[in-house]
Amino acid sequence: MNTRCPKCGSENIYQDQNLWVCPECAHEWTGSENAKSAVEDVPDDLSVRDANGQVLMDGDAVVVLKDLKIKGSSSSVKSGTKVRNIRLYDAGDGHNISCKIDGVGSVNLKSEFVRKA
């Protein structure tokens, strides 16, 4: 994986849409050099993964990693809340976990905000 600026060799680079940018020397280049590494980061299968990259399955237990506000309600799901018996589905909006949380009710969560318990 090429994680250095081709001009100055800095490791502090970031991607801005289709370009890679080095904040130290202001060099910008296309992702052709880093295209291979970007493809490697995408899992080949359609499995749902948590924030740590663990594969989630129906019936697993997860822990919420940060406070999550619930739209249309004044309540929120606190960080560290353990959620049991999750169900996976594809909503198309990024919410791929359906579950029931005690005191809150039925909610949909994004897998990037949970880790496998």
C-alpha positions in Angstrom: 0.0 0.0 0.0 1.5 3.3 -1.1 0.9 5.8 1.8 3.5 8.4 1.0 3.5 11.6 -1.1 5.4 10.9 -4.4 7.0 14.4 -4.2 8.2 14.8 -0.6 7.6 11.3 0.8 5.4 12.5 3.7 3.0 10.0 5.3 0.5 12.7 6.2 -1.7 12.4 3.1 -5.4 12.4 2.6 -7.9 11.8 -0.1 -10.1 14.7 -1.4 -12.7 13.2 -3.8 -10.6 11.9 -6.8 -7.3 13.5 -5.7 -4.7 12.7 -3.1 -3.3 15.7 -1.3 -0.2 16.2 0.7 -0.7 19.0 3.3 3.1 19.4 3.8 4.1 20.2 0.2 0.6 20.9 -1.3 1.2 18.3 -4.0 -1.9 16.8 -5.5 -2.1 13.7 -7.6 -4.7 11.3 -9.0 -5.5 8.1 -7.2 -3.9 5.9 -9.9 -1.0 5.2 -7.7 -3.2 4.5 -4.7 -6.1 2.9 -6.7 -4.9 -0.6 -5.9 -4.8 0.1 -2.1 -8.3 1.6 -2.3 -9.7 -1.5 -3.9 -8.1 -3.7 -1.3 -9.9 -1.8 1.5 -13.3 -2.7 0.2 -14.4 -6.2 1.2 -15.3 -8.6 -1.7 -18.3 -10.1 0.1 -21.5 -8.2 1.0 -21.2 -9.0 4.7 -21.9 -6.3 7.4 -18.9 -5.4 9.5 -18.6 -3.5 12.7 -16.3 -0.5 13.4 -13.4 -2.9 14.1 -14.0 -5.0 10.9 -15.6 -8.0 12.6 -18.3 -9.7 10.5 -21.7 -9.3 12.1 -24.5 -11.9 11.9 -28.2 -12.1 12.8 -28.6 -12.7 16.6 -25.2 -11.2 17.6 -24.8 -8.8 20.5 -23.1 -5.4 19.9 -22.0 -2.4 22.0 -22.7 1.1 20.9 -19.5 3.1 20.5 -20.8 6.7 20.8 -23.9 8.6 21.9 -26.5 8.4 19.1 -29.4 10.9 18.9 -32.7 9.4 17.7 -34.5 11.5 15.1 -37.9 12.7 16.1 -37.3 12.0 19.8 -35.6 13.8 22.7 -34.0 10.5 23.8 -30.6 9.1 22.7 -28.7 5.8 22.8 -25.8 6.2 25.2 -22.2 5.0 24.5 -21.6 1.6 26.0 -25.2 0.4 25.6 -25.2 -3.4 24.9 -27.7 -4.4 22.2 -28.7 -8.1 22.0 -30.2 -10.1 19.2 -29.6 -7.8 16.2 -31.1 -8.3 12.8 -29.2 -7.4 9.6 -30.9 -5.9 6.6 -30.2 -3.4 3.8 -32.2 -0.2 4.1 -30.2 1.6 1.4 -29.6 4.6 3.7 -26.6 3.1 5.6 -28.7 1.8 8.5 -28.1 -1.9 8.3 -28.9 -3.1 11.8 -32.4 -3.4 13.2 -32.8 -4.0 17.0 -34.8 -3.3 20.1 -33.1 -1.3 22.9 -34.6 -1.4 26.4 -36.1 2.0 27.3 -35.9 3.3 23.7 -37.7 0.7 21.6 -37.1 -0.4 18.0 -34.3 1.5 16.3 -32.1 1.1 13.2 -28.3 1.5 13.6 -25.4 1.9 11.3 -22.7 -0.8 11.7 -19.9 1.8 11.8 -21.1 2.9 15.3 -21.1 -0.5 17.0 -18.6 -3.2 17.8 -19.2 -6.9 18.3 -19.6 -7.8 22.0 
